[in-house]
Amino acid sequence: MTRYAVGDVQGCDGELENLLRRLKFSADRDRLWFVGDLVNRGPGSLATLRLVRALADNAIVVLGNHDLHLLAVAYGARRPRNSDTLEEILAAADRDRLLEWLMTRPLAYTEGDDLLVHAGVVPQWSVADTLALAAEVSAALARDAQTLLAQMYGNEPDQWDARLAGMARLRFAINVLTRLRVCTADGRIDLSLKGAPPSAASPLKPWFAHQRRATRKARVIFGHWSALGLVRQDGVVGLDTGCVWGGALTALDLDTERAPVSVRCPGYQDVGVD
C-alpha cells in the first residue's frame, strides 16, 4: 500500500485524473490523502467530488476553506462569489449525497507521526489539541450546520486562548485549520496575507517556522499557500503548487518521499481574484 498526499485540486478534475494515471494509482492497494479545497475555481468541481467520494476509504479528505464555502452557499449562509465554479454541484441530482459526504469530512486527520490539515496550526497546539479542536468543529457541523456556517466568517478572535468558548472558539479553530498562513510565536494570526512571507524582521512568520511549535515532532502535511509552492522542510510538507492558477497539481509518496509527481494545469483563474 502506498499513501499519496495530493495538493489543492480546486475543481481541476482533468488534472486529478491525469495525476492518478501518472501515479499508477490503484484503489486495491493505494490511498490518497487530500489536503482540502477539492472544489471551486476550476472547471470540474462536480466531477472532482464524485471521483473522490467514489474512492470511499481509499481517500482521506480534510476540509479546506473552499469546501466550507461550498457548504455555506448550499445552506444559504453565504452568497456565491463571481469566481465560484460551484453551480454544477448545486444543480446536480446527487447534490445532497455529495454535500452530506463532504459535511462529514474532518478538519484534521492523523496517522502515525503524520498530521493532515488544510492550512496550518498555531504554535501552541499539539497534535492532540489540533484533533480535539477539529472534532469540536465537526460536532458543531453535525449538530447545527446552518448556525455554524452562518457564523464562522470573520477574523476575530485573532489570538489563541484556551479559554475561548462558543462560536469564538469554533471560528478561531476554523480560521487556523483552513485559512492560516502566518502567525506570531504567541499565537496571533493574520489572515490578510496571501503572497510571499513577510520580511525576517516581522514577528509574523509562516506558521511552521516557529521553533517552539508544539507539532514539531509530527510531519504536518498541508496546502492553501500557492505562493510558496512545494514545501519540504522543518518537518512539513506543503503541496499547494497552484494548480488552478496555471501551476501544477502535485502528489507526494508519504512513505518513501521519492521525488513528487506533478501535472501542469492551465490558468483557469487569474491571480488576485476574490
Buried (B, 14 or more C-beta within 10 A) or exposed (E): EBBBBBBBBBBBBBBBBBBBEEBEBEBEEBBBBBBBBBBBBBBBBBBBBBBBBEBEEBBBBBBBBBBBBBBBBBBEBBEBEEEBBBEBBBEBEEBEEBBEBBBEBBBBBBEEEBBBBBBBBBBBBBBEBBBEBBBBBBEBBEEEBEBBBBBBBEEEBBBBEEEBEEBBBBBBBBBBBBBBBBBBBEBBBBBEBEEEBBEEEEEBBBBBBBEEBBBBEBBBBBBBBBBBBBBEEBBBBBBBBBBBBBBBBBBBBBEEEEEBBBBEBBEBBEBEEE
